[in-house]
């Protein structure tokens, strides 16, 4: 049969008999715009009906314009598409008994010829879906761009306009779910790194920024499988990008491993490159990953020249680093690794500005690290300045932690000096959110006589009852009960109980007073 043009006829996809596939249904020659067929009727009749793309008394463009793409109530679908109900004139009733495949709603089954002579050749027979990595779904063959044999493939000439069930019906599960993501195993090719001799300039820096390949590089450095020449090659590649790699979330670990694998001469060269730009060195120290890398460097360096290089670069920025959330962590390994003589110049600036550092969120932590690891001489300089400003620090949001830390050090002369500085202000500190913690610490960490001085000052105040009913002061009274009992100071302990019994009704009516009554009851039961 001679083939007509697309406007004269449309293809029919057959599956039952391969010899009848892709035959043409001719139009009526009486009209170039359309054709008529008395056997045509509306809708689909069964799964064994022929699917013929025909139109009655109208042009192809008119029928396409009448298609309702949003109608999903009728599950009937055109073959190989997700259009709405079939238009009038499509699919003649009982005109052919050929087999076909119907892709409709997920609840419907797909009919496929299972005969041994079956050989799929048309687009509608390929019911095996491919996995589309861009859309993360199974793509049916008639939605692929290369299926040019689909007569309903495109309405506007720009590609498939087929509506998918998932775009309207959210109650149905997708036909196919993407395969689960497989995590790469350690010995898989996912971690494969070509030999270093095959890498081009800049490839090592690119590999260092990839999580899995960087991990493979680290394992090679840990297992010492790289030759000295390969390590030198890595060193020569990364040294020009040192600051960039040290602050990278993955590459910083490779720099840490590399610093351990290279020799002392290369370490010295790397440190000189690191501090060459003071601004970039400061940016590395204040970065989360860069700070960790610097700490690792401090743990590894072992010769005097390298220590002097690093400490000389840290000294000008020591005060700023002490107040930084990432930079203050550098001081602890410095104090652990280096001697007091080596860190003396680093500590000088911090000692001079210890009060300003103590009232900073990160600075109070850095100051506690310095007090923990510094020798007696350096600690003495810190303590003198902290004691002199004890009242100011006790009322500060962060400074109170420094005063409490000093009291916990258990130095009697320091505790006595702090209580002397706070004497006369204990009642006002009881009303403070931060100062009340310092008052409690003074009673708990001091000796019996010093603790009694604090309690007596509070109880002898004319407005002591306000302390009992205050939201912060009630904790001080509870601590006074336990502290006087722990020190076996029965006189002070009994005096507190007498005041509690005297003002029982007041305390019972106050939510904070009831806490004191509960603490007093526990003290009596534990006697």
KADAUR-V308326 format. One record per residue. RES is the residue in three letters. SS is DSSP state (2 for helix, 1 for strand, 0 for the rest). Layout:
res-><RES & RES>
ss-><SS & SS>
This chain:
res-><UNK & UNK & UNK & UNK & UNK & UNK & UNK & UNK & UNK & UNK & UNK & UNK & UNK & UNK & UNK & UNK & UNK & UNK & UNK & UNK & UNK & UNK & UNK & UNK & UNK & UNK & UNK & UNK & UNK & UNK & UNK & UNK & UNK & UNK & UNK & UNK & UNK & UNK & UNK & UNK & UNK & UNK & UNK & UNK & UNK & UNK & UNK & UNK & UNK & UNK & UNK & UNK & UNK & UNK & UNK & UNK & UNK & UNK & UNK & UNK & UNK & UNK & UNK & UNK & UNK & UNK & UNK & UNK & UNK & UNK & UNK & UNK & UNK & UNK & UNK & UNK & UNK & UNK & UNK & UNK & UNK & UNK & UNK & UNK & UNK & UNK & UNK & UNK & UNK & UNK & UNK & UNK & UNK & UNK & UNK & UNK & UNK & UNK & UNK & UNK & UNK & UNK & UNK & UNK & UNK & UNK & UNK & UNK & UNK & UNK & UNK & UNK & UNK & UNK & UNK & UNK & UNK & UNK & UNK & UNK & UNK & UNK & UNK & UNK & UNK & UNK & UNK & UNK & UNK & UNK & UNK & UNK & UNK & UNK & UNK & UNK & UNK & UNK & UNK & UNK & UNK & UNK & UNK & UNK & UNK & UNK & UNK & UNK & UNK & UNK & UNK & UNK & UNK & UNK & UNK & UNK & UNK & UNK & UNK & UNK & UNK & UNK & UNK & UNK & UNK & UNK & UNK & UNK & UNK & UNK & UNK & UNK & UNK & UNK & UNK & UNK & UNK & UNK & UNK & UNK & UNK & UNK & UNK & UNK & UNK & UNK & UNK & UNK & UNK & UNK & UNK & UNK & UNK & UNK & UNK & UNK & UNK & UNK & UNK & UNK & UNK & UNK & UNK & UNK & UNK & UNK & UNK & UNK & UNK & UNK & UNK & UNK & UNK & UNK & UNK & UNK & UNK & UNK & UNK & UNK & UNK & UNK & UNK & UNK & UNK & UNK & UNK & UNK & UNK & UNK & UNK & UNK & UNK & UNK & UNK & UNK & UNK & UNK & UNK & UNK & UNK & UNK & UNK & UNK & UNK & UNK & UNK & UNK & UNK & UNK & UNK & UNK & UNK & UNK & UNK & UNK & UNK & UNK & UNK & UNK & UNK & UNK & UNK & UNK & UNK & UNK & UNK & UNK & UNK & UNK & UNK & UNK & UNK & UNK & UNK & UNK & UNK & UNK & UNK & UNK & UNK & UNK & UNK & UNK & UNK & UNK & UNK & UNK & UNK & UNK & UNK & UNK & UNK & UNK & UNK & UNK & UNK & UNK & UNK & UNK & UNK & UNK & UNK & UNK & UNK & UNK & UNK & UNK & UNK & UNK & UNK & UNK & UNK & UNK & UNK & UNK & UNK & UNK & UNK & UNK & UNK & UNK & UNK & UNK & UNK & UNK & UNK & UNK & UNK & UNK & UNK & UNK & UNK & UNK & UNK & UNK & UNK & UNK & UNK & UNK & UNK & UNK & UNK & UNK & UNK & UNK & UNK & UNK & UNK & UNK & UNK & UNK & UNK & UNK & UNK & UNK & UNK & UNK & UNK & UNK & UNK & UNK & UNK & UNK & UNK & UNK & UNK & UNK & UNK & UNK & UNK & UNK & UNK & UNK & UNK & UNK & UNK & UNK & UNK & UNK & UNK & UNK & UNK & UNK & UNK & UNK & UNK & UNK & UNK & UNK & UNK & UNK & UNK & UNK & UNK & UNK & UNK & UNK & UNK & UNK & UNK & UNK & UNK & UNK & UNK & UNK & UNK & UNK & UNK & UNK & UNK & UNK & UNK & UNK & UNK & UNK & UNK & UNK & UNK & UNK & UNK & UNK & UNK & UNK & UNK & UNK & UNK & UNK & UNK & UNK & UNK & UNK & UNK & UNK & UNK & UNK & UNK & UNK & UNK & UNK & UNK & UNK & UNK & UNK & UNK & UNK & UNK & UNK & UNK & UNK & UNK & UNK & UNK & UNK & UNK & UNK & UNK & UNK & UNK & UNK & UNK & UNK & UNK & UNK & UNK & UNK & UNK & UNK & UNK & UNK & UNK & UNK & UNK & UNK & UNK & UNK & UNK & UNK & UNK & UNK & UNK & UNK & UNK & UNK & UNK & UNK & UNK & UNK & UNK & UNK & UNK & UNK & UNK & UNK & UNK & UNK & UNK & UNK & UNK & UNK & UNK & UNK & UNK & UNK & UNK & UNK & UNK & UNK & UNK & UNK & UNK & UNK & UNK & UNK & UNK & UNK & UNK & UNK & UNK & UNK & UNK & UNK & UNK & UNK & UNK & UNK & UNK>
ss-><0 & 0 & 0 & 0 & 0 & 0 & 0 & 0 & 1 & 1 & 1 & 1 & 0 & 0 & 0 & 0 & 0 & 2 & 2 & 2 & 0 & 0 & 1 & 1 & 1 & 1 & 0 & 0 & 0 & 0 & 0 & 0 & 0 & 0 & 1 & 0 & 0 & 0 & 0 & 0 & 0 & 0 & 0 & 0 & 0 & 0 & 0 & 0 & 0 & 0 & 0 & 0 & 0 & 0 & 0 & 1 & 0 & 0 & 0 & 2 & 2 & 2 & 2 & 2 & 2 & 2 & 0 & 0 & 0 & 0 & 0 & 0 & 0 & 0 & 0 & 0 & 0 & 0 & 0 & 0 & 0 & 0 & 0 & 0 & 0 & 0 & 0 & 0 & 0 & 0 & 0 & 0 & 0 & 0 & 0 & 0 & 0 & 0 & 0 & 0 & 0 & 0 & 0 & 0 & 0 & 0 & 0 & 0 & 0 & 0 & 0 & 0 & 0 & 0 & 0 & 0 & 0 & 0 & 0 & 0 & 0 & 0 & 0 & 0 & 0 & 0 & 0 & 0 & 0 & 1 & 1 & 1 & 0 & 0 & 0 & 0 & 1 & 1 & 1 & 0 & 2 & 2 & 2 & 0 & 0 & 0 & 0 & 0 & 0 & 0 & 0 & 0 & 0 & 0 & 0 & 0 & 0 & 0 & 0 & 0 & 0 & 0 & 0 & 0 & 2 & 2 & 2 & 0 & 0 & 0 & 0 & 0 & 0 & 0 & 0 & 0 & 0 & 0 & 0 & 0 & 0 & 0 & 0 & 0 & 0 & 0 & 0 & 0 & 2 & 2 & 2 & 0 & 0 & 0 & 0 & 2 & 2 & 2 & 0 & 0 & 0 & 0 & 2 & 2 & 2 & 2 & 2 & 2 & 0 & 0 & 2 & 2 & 2 & 2 & 2 & 2 & 2 & 2 & 2 & 2 & 2 & 2 & 0 & 0 & 0 & 0 & 0 & 2 & 2 & 2 & 2 & 2 & 2 & 2 & 2 & 2 & 2 & 2 & 2 & 2 & 2 & 2 & 2 & 2 & 2 & 2 & 0 & 0 & 0 & 0 & 2 & 2 & 2 & 2 & 2 & 2 & 2 & 2 & 2 & 2 & 2 & 0 & 0 & 2 & 2 & 2 & 2 & 2 & 2 & 2 & 2 & 2 & 2 & 2 & 2 & 0 & 0 & 2 & 2 & 2 & 2 & 2 & 2 & 2 & 2 & 0 & 0 & 2 & 2 & 2 & 2 & 2 & 2 & 2 & 2 & 2 & 2 & 2 & 2 & 2 & 0 & 0 & 0 & 2 & 2 & 2 & 2 & 2 & 2 & 2 & 2 & 2 & 2 & 2 & 2 & 0 & 0 & 2 & 2 & 2 & 2 & 2 & 0 & 0 & 0 & 0 & 2 & 2 & 2 & 2 & 2 & 2 & 2 & 2 & 2 & 2 & 2 & 0 & 0 & 2 & 2 & 2 & 2 & 2 & 2 & 2 & 2 & 2 & 2 & 2 & 2 & 2 & 0 & 2 & 2 & 2 & 2 & 2 & 0 & 0 & 2 & 2 & 2 & 2 & 2 & 2 & 2 & 2 & 2 & 2 & 2 & 2 & 2 & 0 & 0 & 2 & 2 & 2 & 2 & 2 & 2 & 2 & 2 & 2 & 2 & 2 & 2 & 2 & 0 & 2 & 2 & 2 & 2 & 2 & 0 & 0 & 0 & 0 & 2 & 2 & 2 & 2 & 2 & 2 & 2 & 2 & 2 & 2 & 0 & 0 & 0 & 2 & 2 & 2 & 2 & 2 & 2 & 2 & 2 & 2 & 2 & 2 & 0 & 0 & 0 & 2 & 2 & 2 & 2 & 2 & 0 & 0 & 0 & 0 & 2 & 2 & 2 & 2 & 2 & 2 & 2 & 2 & 2 & 2 & 2 & 0 & 0 & 2 & 2 & 2 & 2 & 2 & 2 & 2 & 2 & 2 & 2 & 2 & 2 & 0 & 0 & 0 & 0 & 2 & 2 & 2 & 2 & 2 & 0 & 0 & 0 & 0 & 2 & 2 & 2 & 2 & 2 & 2 & 2 & 2 & 2 & 2 & 2 & 2 & 2 & 2 & 0 & 0 & 0 & 2 & 2 & 2 & 2 & 2 & 2 & 2 & 2 & 2 & 2 & 2 & 2 & 2 & 0 & 2 & 2 & 2 & 2 & 2 & 2 & 0 & 2 & 2 & 2 & 2 & 2 & 2 & 2 & 2 & 2 & 2 & 2 & 2 & 2 & 2 & 2 & 0 & 0>
